[in-house]
Amino acid sequence: MIKISVTCTLLLLHSALFAPGAYATWFTGKDLYTTAHQRLLEGETSASFESMIQAWQQTPNAEQRINLNDLLELAISEDCGHSLEQKVLPQWLSKLSIQREVIQNLNQVTLKVSIIGLTQAKITSIKLTKWPDETIIERSPVIEEGGDFSVEGRRLEKPVNAGLYKLAINAEGEQDWISWIILTAPSFKQRIGWKDSKNWRIERGQLSNSACPSPALSINLYDLNDTTWTPLWSDQVDGKLPTTLPKIEVPAGRYWLSVGLIDSRWQGEVSILDIQRITRPVDYPDF
């Protein structure tokens, strides 16, 4: 007998039942996994997401984790995740993004996660915890003029995998902002890599989510002697992605080139980015 995958089963059910008034009367179980499925198929996306949060809090086994990840992927396919959560950001927090990044240079692979945003308040601390008590980030951000801020956890020992995370942001004179974040499983296939010192390759992702923006490419060129790592030149490209550095106006010399492939989605008003980045030293004008 051929075993149908959870994802295929969910897609078939979603197509058949995700319509006003089309209720999944065949659901008889009362557990959170059944509730999350049923609510999603009945069009109650945010309620389904709440059930997913509760299910993750019950320490699911390996099969249940796969099921929850597939269910979240299906929920995201509705509108790229905007409907997952109804809670809005506070007035003092205009933008918020979680970035999960794999950085591959010629000698090693570095894992990184960042919290980035725009604020009108003095943020004193940002903490990202994987359920139940694994701290990923806990520090005060550097807030630039204009309100841009960021904190990051670098050189992580293991990937930031699928699961439930708690994000807490504290600011002077403001009520603490706390939110549950569910991350999907990261891609373990490297889709971007160097062809040679001048060019890189990009592989198409499998089963891309048509509800979300197409992947973008972030290109940055750095001075190797600048310890602040402020880009001398940068560009972000959507649509048809280049596979070589364009002609740019910088002095002849040795630089550090960074190219990142960005997949993006949302959880309500919070943007979630997965980035695969490659880096290497390059000589200009030889590239």
URBELNOR-V877989 format. One record per backbone hydrogen bond with DSSP energy under -0.5 kcal/mol. NH is the residue of the N-H (numbers start at 0). CO is the residue of the C=O. If there is no record, write none. Layout:
nh: (NH,NH)
co: (CO,CO)
This chain:
nh: (3,8,9,10,11,12,13,14,15,16,17,18,21,22,24,26,34,35,36,37,38,39,40,41,42,43,44,47,48,49,50,51,52,53,54,55,56,57,58,64,65,66,67,68,69,70,71,72,73,74,75,76,77,78,79,80,81,83,92,93,94,96,97,98,98,99,99,100,100,101,102,102,103,103,104,104,109,111,112,113,114,115,116,117,118,119,120,122,123,124,125,126,127,128,129,130,133,134,135,136,138,141,142,143,143,146,148,149,150,152,153,154,155,160,162,164,165,166,166,167,167,168,169,171,173,176,177,178,180,182,182,189,190,192,194,195,199,200,202,207,209,211,215,216,217,218,218,219,220,221,223,223,225,226,228,230,231,232,234,236,240,244,249,252,254,255,256,256,257,258,259,260,261,261,262,262,264,265,266,267,268,268,269,270,270,271,272,273,274,274,275,276,276,277,278,279,281,283,286)
co: (1,4,5,6,7,8,9,10,11,12,13,16,18,20,22,23,30,31,32,33,34,35,36,37,39,38,42,43,44,45,46,47,48,49,50,51,52,54,55,60,61,62,63,64,65,66,67,68,69,70,71,72,74,74,75,75,78,80,89,117,117,115,270,96,113,97,272,98,111,274,100,109,101,276,102,107,102,100,152,98,150,96,148,94,146,91,91,120,169,169,138,167,136,165,133,163,129,132,127,127,125,149,140,141,147,143,116,141,114,112,151,110,110,158,182,180,128,164,178,126,165,176,124,121,170,168,175,166,164,162,180,187,188,200,198,198,242,192,190,204,207,208,261,236,259,216,234,257,232,255,221,253,222,224,225,228,220,220,218,216,238,197,247,283,281,221,254,279,219,277,217,275,215,259,260,273,271,79,269,80,86,266,266,95,268,264,97,262,99,272,260,101,274,258,103,256,254,252,282)
